[in-house]
Amino acid sequence: MAFEGETREALYLLQGIENGTLSTTDAVRLVEQADPALVYLLFTWLRSRYGGGHPAAEGVLGRVVEGTSKSSKVKGILREGQADPIVTWFEEEHEYREFDAESFVALIIEKLEG
């Protein structure tokens, strides 16, 4: 797999938020160091996957909201990421719900790093 380190780090962040294995402080620190497009895509994937009455929605989306509200820098990162051409490409070509975590992260990292 190309970009193994980057893929592993992105998956660690995504699953840490998803499963609650990262503290909010640690998640915010990682988000602040990550590519804005990656952050936007990861957060949007989580919102898409856990919206619509999913049984784990309260916990997962609660952690997303907590991280976003804890740092004004995260809000800026999300705004910057939303405007990235990679996000536009993904949203025009794909649906968030068609990917599991591993395949989503692999595709995004390959596009960002390739």
N, C-alpha and C positions, 0 to 999 in steps of 0.2 A: 504494500500500500504506500502510495506517495504521501509525503507530508505527515508521517506517522506521529511525530511530536506535536504538531499543531492540532491534528485530529484528536489526539488523546487529551490535550488541554481543553479543547472546546467541548468534548464529550464530558469531561470531568465537571466543567462549569454547568452544562445543561443538566446532567444527571444530579449534580449536587443541589441545584435549585428544585428540580423535579422531585427528588426523593427526600429532600430536607436534610441531606448529609453535610451541607455547608452552612455555616452560620451566615447570617445576613451580612455581618462585617466582612467575612472572607469572600462572600459572593460579590459584594460591592467592590472590594479591592481588585478582584479578578476582572470584573466588568470594566473598571476604570483603566485597566491595562490592555484590554482587548480591542480589536478592530471594531469600530462603530457599526459597520454593516453586519458583522458577525453577531454582535450583541442584539441588534434590532431583529435579525432573523431568528436567533435563539428564543428571544422573548415572544416573538410573534408565533413561532412554532408551539411554544408552551400554551399561549392563549388559545390558539386554534385547537390543539389537542385536548385541552382541559375545559373548553367552553361547553355550552349547551347541556348543562346538567350532568356532566361527568362526576362520578362519586368522589373523586379526589380533587375536584376543582377548587374547593375552598382552601385546602392546604397549599396546593401548587400555586394557584393564582394569588393567594394571600402572600406567599413568599415573593412573588414577582412585584406585587404592589409595595410590599415592605421595602424591598431593595430599591425600588424606584423612588419612593418617598424619602428614603433615608439620605439620599445624596442628590443634590441639584446637578452635580456633574453627570450622573447617570441619565437624567432627563435630557441633558444636552447631547450626550452620546447617542441616545435613541433618536433624537431629532436628526442628528448628523447621519446616522446610519440609514434612516428611512429615505434620505435623499440620494443614497449611493446607487450607481448604475447596476451593481450586482443585485440589489434588492429588486429593482425594476425588472431586470432580466428574470429573476426567480419567479416573481409574482405574475409575470406575463406568460411564462412557460410551464409553471407547475402549480400544484395545490399543496399547501402545507400538510394536509391530512393524508396525502399519498405516501408519506415517508415515516418510517420508524426513526428513532433517535440516531442510530448508527449510520443508516444510509443518508439521512438528512445532513448530518455533520460532515460525512465524507464528501458529499456533493458540494456543499458550501465551501469547505476548506480547499478542495481542489480548484474551485472557481476563483476563490480569493487569492490563492497562492500561485495558481497556474498562469 
